[in-house]
Amino acid sequence: MQGRYRVSNELGLHARPAGRLAALASKFSSEIEVATQEEWVNAQSVLSLLSLAASAGTEVRVRARGSDADEALAAIAELFE
């Protein structure tokens, strides 16, 4: 499962929203990854998410693989709204 979202926070995906995303991703058993270009990073790692340097307006792709992938993507979609 995969989704595309736009970073709406005017400060981009900085420490606080990255922490929220990592905490949310950690609640699911599925493997969840995020990418801005070609490099996919572990969504459960705040440092990995920060390494994407996703500024406001950046499109991010999120993919989830596992038994609760649908639920994970739905929850992450709400976070990006």
Beta strands, then each sheet from edge to edge (+ up, - down):
strand 1: 2-6
strand 2: 31-35
strand 3: 40-42
strand 4: 59-65
sheet 1: 1+ 4- 2+ 3-
end
